[in-house]
Amino acid sequence: MTKAFALVMAGALAAAALLTPTARGAAQPRDPSTESEYPLRGDEGQRLPNHAVKLLGPIDRLPGVVTVGNPKGKETLVEFYDLNCPYCRLAAADIGEMLRRDPQLRLVLVPYPVLGIASIGAGRVELAVAKLGTPEQFYDFHRRVFAQRGTTDGPRALEIARGLGLDSHGLIALGDSEQITHTMKNLVNLGNSLGLVATPSFIVGNVAILGYPGPHALQTIVAAAGNCSKVVC
C-alpha cells in the first residue's frame, strides 16, 4: 500500500499544472457554459450548454483513450469524465444500458482528471490500466469505480485494478512514470482547448455538450448524429 500511495503523491506535481486557473481557462475568452449553439434540452427540461468544436484528429487514437461497444458502429459518443464526478457516476450506469441496447453505439472514453489530487492519483492507475489491459478490462475497471461510493484515489483504484487480474507492480511502475504524466497532461489540455468546463462533457459529431443531459436526451442526440450527422435532425 505504501508504493500505491506514491500514485497519489506523484500526481501532486502534475496537479499544479493540470488544475490551476491558468491551465483551466486562461486561453478561453468566453464562457462555454453559457453558450447554446443548438437548442438542446435535457431530460428535466434543462438547457444544455453546447458549442461546435474543431478536432485536429481522431480522439480515439490518442494514448490513454479507450473505445468500447461496437468499434464500427455508426453512432459515436465521446465522453470526457473524472472518476470522482458524481454526475459521471450517473452517466456510467445509463450509458452502460445504452451500450447493451444499442448495437450501433461506439463509446470513446477519455479520462479527464480535473477534480483534485485524488482524481490525479486514480487517473494514473486508470491510464496504466488502459495501456496494460484490454478494452474490456478497462471498461470493467471504469464501471467498478463508478459502482462504488466515496472518493476514489490511487490506492483505491489500484485495488479495483488488482481485482481484474492486472499486476499491481506493473500498474504502479507505469502509473508513476513520466509517460503517464505526459498522457494525462495531453488529455486535460485537450479538454481545456475544447472548452469542456464541466464533467462529464460529451462530443457528438463536432458538438461539445457540457454536463449530463440524462439518458433519454443523450440517446436522442446520439441517434440524431447517427441518422443525419447532426445533433438535431
FIROSE-122741 format. One record per atom (N, C-alpha, C): x, y negated, z negated. Coordinates in steps of 0.05 Angstrom, whole numbers, padded with zeros to 5 digits, always signed. Atoms other than C-alpha are relative to their C-alpha. Layout:
N
XYZ...
//
This chain:
233
+00016+00024+00000+00000+00000+00000+00017-00025+00000-00018+00023+00000+00060-00046-00012+00007-00008+00028-00006+00006-00028+00080-00041+00061-00024-00011+00015+00025+00009-00013+00008-00050+00082-00005-00029-00007+00005+00027+00008+00005-00114+00042+00017-00019+00017-00017+00017-00017+00061-00141+00087-00015-00009+00024+00016+00008-00023+00009-00143+00142-00014-00026-00005+00013+00025+00008-00026-00198+00104+00020-00022-00002-00019+00021+00004+00036-00236+00085+00013-00008+00026-00012+00007-00026+00066-00232+00155-00018-00018+00015+00019+00016-00014+00002-00262+00181+00000-00029-00010+00001+00027+00010+00011-00323+00137+00016-00019+00017-00016+00017-00017+00066-00350+00181-00015-00008+00026+00015+00006-00024+00023-00344+00243-00025-00016-00005+00025+00014+00006-00038-00372+00207+00003-00030+00003-00004+00028-00002-00008-00441+00204-00004-00010+00028+00002+00008-00028-00003-00445+00279-00028+00007+00011+00025-00009-00011-00068-00408+00292-00024-00015-00010+00024+00009+00013-00115-00443+00244+00001-00030-00006-00001+00029+00006-00092-00516+00238-00019-00015+00018+00018+00016-00017-00138-00571+00264+00012-00006+00027-00013+00006-00025-00086-00586+00318-00005+00023+00020+00003-00023-00018-00089-00515+00345-00030+00005+00007+00028-00007-00004-00165-00510+00338-00014-00020+00019+00017+00017-00016-00188-00573+00373+00013-00026+00010-00011+00026-00008-00139-00630+00387-00001-00004+00030+00001+00002-00029-00140-00614+00461-00028-00002+00011+00028+00000-00008-00216-00616+00462-00012-00028-00005+00011+00027+00004-00240-00689+00472-00030+00001-00005+00029-00003+00004-00312-00664+00470-00006+00021-00022+00008-00020+00020-00350-00622+00420-00018+00021+00015+00016-00019-00015-00373-00559+00457-00025+00010-00014+00023-00011+00015-00421-00540+00401-00025-00018+00003+00023+00018-00004-00466-00599+00421-00010+00001+00029+00007+00000-00028-00470-00582+00495-00017+00024+00007+00017-00022-00011-00521-00540+00532-00002-00004+00030+00000+00003-00029-00506-00534+00606-00024+00014+00012+00024-00015-00009-00563-00483+00614-00020+00000-00022+00021+00001+00020-00630-00483+00578-00004+00028-00013+00001-00027+00012-00615-00420+00537-00011-00003-00029+00012-00001+00027-00654-00403+00474+00005+00028-00013-00004-00024+00015-00641-00351+00420-00026+00013-00008+00023-00015+00008-00688-00300+00391-00019-00015-00019+00016+00016+00018-00712-00351+00339-00007-00027+00012+00006+00025-00013-00722-00406+00390+00021-00021-00002-00021+00020+00003-00657-00440+00373+00014-00006+00026-00016+00008-00024-00618-00478+00426+00027+00013-00002-00026-00013-00001-00556-00441+00448+00020-00018+00013-00021+00016-00013-00496-00486+00459+00015+00017+00020-00014-00015-00021-00463-00465+00524+00013-00019+00019-00014+00017-00020-00416-00492+00577+00014+00018+00019-00015-00015-00021-00383-00469+00641+00030+00001-00007-00029-00003+00004-00312-00443+00636+00013+00008+00026-00015-00008-00023-00258-00433+00687+00022+00019-00010-00019-00020+00008-00219-00369+00677+00023+00002+00020-00023-00002-00018-00149-00364+00705+00006+00028+00009-00004-00028-00008-00152-00288+00709-00019+00017-00016+00018-00018+00014-00189-00227+00684+00008+00002-00030-00006-00001+00028-00194-00229+00608+00006+00029-00009-00003-00028+00008-00198-00153+00604+00027+00012+00005-00027-00010-00005-00127-00146+00629+00021-00011-00019-00019+00012+00019-00096-00186+00572+00007+00020-00022-00007-00017+00023-00057-00150+00518-00017-00005-00024+00017+00003+00024-00100-00136+00457-00029+00001+00006+00028-00001-00008-00165-00137+00496-00008+00028+00007+00008-00028-00005-00204-00072+00499-00028+00000+00013+00026-00003-00014-00262-00052+00546-00012+00026-00007+00015-00025+00006-00315-00002+00525-00026-00001+00015+00024-00002-00016-00380+00021+00554+00007+00010+00028-00004-00009-00027-00384+00031+00629+00022-00018+00013-00021+00017-00012-00317+00007+00659-00006-00011+00027+00008+00010-00027-00351-00001+00727-00028-00011+00000+00027+00010+00002-00417-00028+00701-00003-00027+00014+00005+00025-00015-00450-00085+00739-00005-00024-00020+00004+00021+00020-00462-00124+00673+00024-00001-00018-00023+00003+00017-00403-00151+00635-00005-00021-00022+00003+00018+00023-00406-00182+00566+00027-00001-00014-00026+00004+00014-00342-00212+00536-00006-00013-00027+00005+00010+00027-00343-00222+00461+00026-00008-00014-00022+00009+00017-00294-00264+00420-00011+00001-00029+00011-00004+00026-00302-00245+00347+00022+00000-00021-00018-00003+00023-00270-00247+00278-00010+00022-00018+00008-00023+00016-00271-00185+00234-00014-00008-00026+00013+00009+00025-00295-00227+00175-00024-00020+00005+00023+00017-00007-00351-00264+00212-00026+00014-00005+00026-00014+00006-00420-00246+00184-00018+00003+00024+00017-00002-00024-00455-00261+00249+00012+00020+00020-00012-00021-00016-00405-00217+00285-00008+00027-00009+00010-00026+00011-00427-00161+00239-00028+00006+00010+00027-00004-00011-00499-00171+00260+00002+00008+00030-00002-00005-00029-00478-00173+00333+00011+00028+00006-00012-00027-00005-00436-00109+00327-00021+00022+00000+00021-00020+00001-00497-00068+00307-00018-00002+00024+00019+00004-00023-00542-00098+00361+00013+00007+00026-00014-00006-00025-00490-00093+00416+00005+00029+00003-00003-00029-00001-00477-00021+00398-00025+00013+00010+00025-00010-00010-00550-00008+00410-00004-00007+00030+00001+00008-00028-00547-00046+00476+00017+00019+00017-00017-00019-00015-00490-00001+00499-00013+00027+00002+00013-00026+00000-00529+00060+00480-00023+00001+00020+00023+00001-00017-00590+00038+00520+00007-00007+00029-00006+00011-00027-00556+00005+00580+00025+00013+00012-00023-00014-00012-00511+00050+00622+00016-00018+00019-00014+00018-00018-00491-00010+00665+00016-00021-00015-00013+00021+00015-00462-00051+00608+00029+00006-00005-00029-00001+00004-00388-00064+00604+00007-00021-00021-00005+00018+00023-00366-00095+00537+00030-00004-00002-00029+00008+00002-00299-00132+00534+00004-00013-00027-00004+00009+00027-00276-00141+00462+00026-00016-00003-00023+00017+00003-00229-00199+00447+00004-00008-00029-00006+00008+00028-00200-00203+00376+00006-00030-00001-00002+00029+00002-00205-00276+00354+00002-00008-00030-00002+00003+00029-00179-00280+00282+00005-00029-00008-00003+00029+00006-00192-00353+00263-00012-00008-00027+00014+00007+00025-00227-00349+00195+00017+00002-00025-00017+00000+00024-00167-00345+00148+00021+00022+00000-00023-00018+00003-00108-00305+00123-00010+00029+00001+00010-00028-00001-00150-00241+00112-00005+00009+00028+00006-00007-00028-00172-00243+00184+00026+00004+00016-00026-00004-00013-00100-00251+00207+00012+00027-00006-00010-00026+00007-00079-00190+00168-00015+00023+00012+00017-00021-00012-00137-00148+00192+00004+00000+00030-00004+00002-00029-00125-00174+00263+00026+00013+00009-00025-00014-00006-00054-00148+00261-00004+00030+00002+00006-00028-00001-00079-00079+00245-00016+00006+00025+00018-00004-00023-00133-00085+00298+00015+00000+00026-00015+00002-00025-00084-00105+00353+00019+00024+00002-00017-00024-00001-00039-00047+00333-00017+00024+00008+00018-00022-00009-00099+00000+00340-00006-00002+00029+00005+00004-00028-00113-00030+00408+00023+00012+00017-00023-00009-00015-00042-00012+00430+00005+00030-00004-00007-00028+00006-00033+00056+00396-00023+00020+00004+00024-00018-00001-00104+00084+00400-00013-00001+00028+00016+00000-00024-00154+00098+00455-00021-00021-00002+00023+00019+00002-00211+00050+00473-00021+00011-00019+00020-00012+00017-00257+00099+00437+00007-00003-00029-00009+00004+00027-00215+00096+00374-00002-00029-00008+00002+00029+00006-00212+00020+00378-00028-00008-00006+00028+00007+00004-00287+00015+00384-00011+00012-00026+00008-00013+00025-00296+00064+00327+00010-00017-00024-00011+00018+00020-00250+00020+00285-00017-00025-00003+00017+00024-00002-00290-00041+00306-00026+00004-00015+00026-00006+00012-00356-00010+00285+00003+00006-00030-00003-00007+00028-00329+00017+00219+00006-00025-00017-00005+00025+00014-00302-00052+00199-00026-00014-00005+00024+00015+00003-00369-00084+00212-00022+00015-00015+00020-00015+00015-00408-00028+00178+00004-00003-00030-00006+00004+00028-00375-00045+00111-00007-00028-00009+00005+00026+00011-00388-00104+00065+00026-00011-00012-00023+00013+00012-00339-00154+00037+00021-00008+00020-00022+00010-00017-00274-00183+00064+00017+00023+00009-00019-00019-00011-00231-00142+00110+00027-00013+00003-00027+00010-00003-00157-00156+00101+00018+00022+00012-00018-00020-00012-00095-00119+00125-00001+00027-00012+00001-00026+00012-00095-00063+00074-00026+00015+00005+00026-00013-00004-00169-00050+00081-00003+00009+00029+00001-00007-00028-00164-00050+00157+00018+00025+00005-00018-00022-00003-00105-00002+00152-00013+00026-00010+00014-00024+00010-00147+00047+00110-00020+00010+00021+00020-00008-00020-00201+00047+00164+00014+00012+00024-00015-00011-00023-00150+00058+00220+00012+00027-00007-00011-00025+00008-00118+00114+00180-00022+00022+00001+00023-00019-00001-00187+00147+00176-00006+00009+00028+00004-00008-00027-00187+00151+00251+00022+00019+00010-00021-00019-00007-00125+00195+00250+00025-00014+00011-00023+00014-00010-00076+00140+00270+00022-00002-00021-00022+00000+00018-00007+00139+00240+00004-00027-00014-00001+00025+00014-00003+00086+00186+00028-00013+00002-00027+00011-00003+00073+00078+00192+00003-00015+00027-00001+00013-00026+00067+00063+00266-00017-00025+00001+00017+00023+00000+00010+00015+00254+00013-00023-00015-00013+00021+00016+00049-00023+00200+00023-00012+00016-00023+00010-00015+00112-00028+00243-00009-00018+00023+00009+00015-00023+00075-00052+00304-00015-00025-00010+00016+00023+00010+00027-00097+00264+00018-00023-00010-00018+00021+00010+00086-00134+00233+00019-00011+00021-00019+00007-00021+00121-00143+00300-00005-00027+00013+00003+00025-00015+00133-00206+00340-00018+00004+00024+00017-00006-00023+00097-00172+00397-00029-00005-00007+00027+00004+00008+00032-00171+00358-00005-00030-00007+00003+00029+00005+00043-00243+00334-00004-00015+00026+00003+00014-00026+00051-00265+00406-00027+00006+00012+00026-00007-00011-00011-00227+00428-00022-00015-00014+00020+00014+00015-00052-00257+00372-00002-00029+00006+00000+00028-00006-00030-00327+00386-00012-00005+00028+00011+00004-00027-00046-00319+00460-00030+00002+00001+00029-00004+00000-00116-00294+00446-00014-00024-00014+00011+00023+00014-00130-00350+00396+00002-00025+00018-00003+00023-00018-00102-00402+00444-00019+00001+00024+00020-00003-00021-00146-00373+00499-00027-00010-00009+00026+00008+00010-00208-00381+00457-00002-00030-00004-00001+00029+00003-00187-00452+00439-00003-00015+00026+00000+00013-00026-00176-00470+00511-00027+00002+00014+00027-00004-00011-00245-00444+00529-00022-00015-00016+00019+00015+00016-00278-00487+00475-00017+00018-00017+00016-00019+00016-00301-00427+00433+00003-00008-00029-00002+00011+00027-00313-00464+00368-00017+00015-00020+00017-00016+00018-00359-00411+00338+00007+00029+00003-00002-00029-00002-00355-00337+00322-00027+00012-00008-00012-00009-00025-00380-00297+00355-00005-00021+00022+00006+00014-00025-00375-00330+00423+00001+00020+00022+00002-00019-00022-00392-00295+00488+00006-00015+00026-00003+00009-00027-00373-00304+00560-00015+00019+00018+00015-00015-00019-00422-00281+00612+00003-00014+00027-00006+00014-00025-00400-00295+00683+00020-00022-00005-00018+00022+00005-00369-00364+00679-00012-00019-00021+00013+00016+00020-00411-00388+00620+00008+00010-00028-00006-00006+00028-00389-00391+00547-00025-00006-00016+00023+00003+00017-00444-00382+00496+00010+00001-00029-00011+00004+00027-00428-00406+00425-00020+00009-00021+00018-00011+00021-00458-00366+00368-00016+00024+00010+00015-00024-00007-00501-00304+00365-00029-00006+00006+00028+00007-00007-00568-00312+00402-00020+00020-00010+00018-00022+00006-00598-00247+00377-00001+00020+00022-00002-00022-00019-00605-00180+00413-00016-00004+00025+00017+00002-00023-00663-00196+00459+00009-00022+00019-00010+00022-00016-00636-00263+00483+00026+00008+00014-00026-00008-00012-00567-00233+00494-00004+00020+00022+00005-00019-00021-00594-00175+00533-00012-00013+00025+00013+00014-00022-00636-00222+00576+00022-00015+00016-00021+00015-00013-00575-00265+00591+00019+00018+00016-00018-00019-00013-00531-00205+00608-00014+00012+00024+00015-00012-00022-00585-00174+00652-00003-00020+00023+00002+00020-00021-00594-00240+00690+00026-00002+00015-00026+00002-00014-00520-00244+00704+00005+00024+00018-00003-00024-00017-00521-00172+00730-00018-00001+00024+00019+00000-00022-00581-00185+00774+00004-00023+00020-00002+00023-00019-00568-00254+00803+00026-00016-00004-00025+00013+00005-00498-00273+00778-00002-00027-00013+00004+00025+00015-00526-00329+00735-00012+00008-00027+00011-00007+00026-00545-00331+00661-00030-00005-00001+00029+00003-00003-00614-00355+00682-00007+00003+00029+00007-00005-00028-00645-00327+00746-00022-00019+00009
//
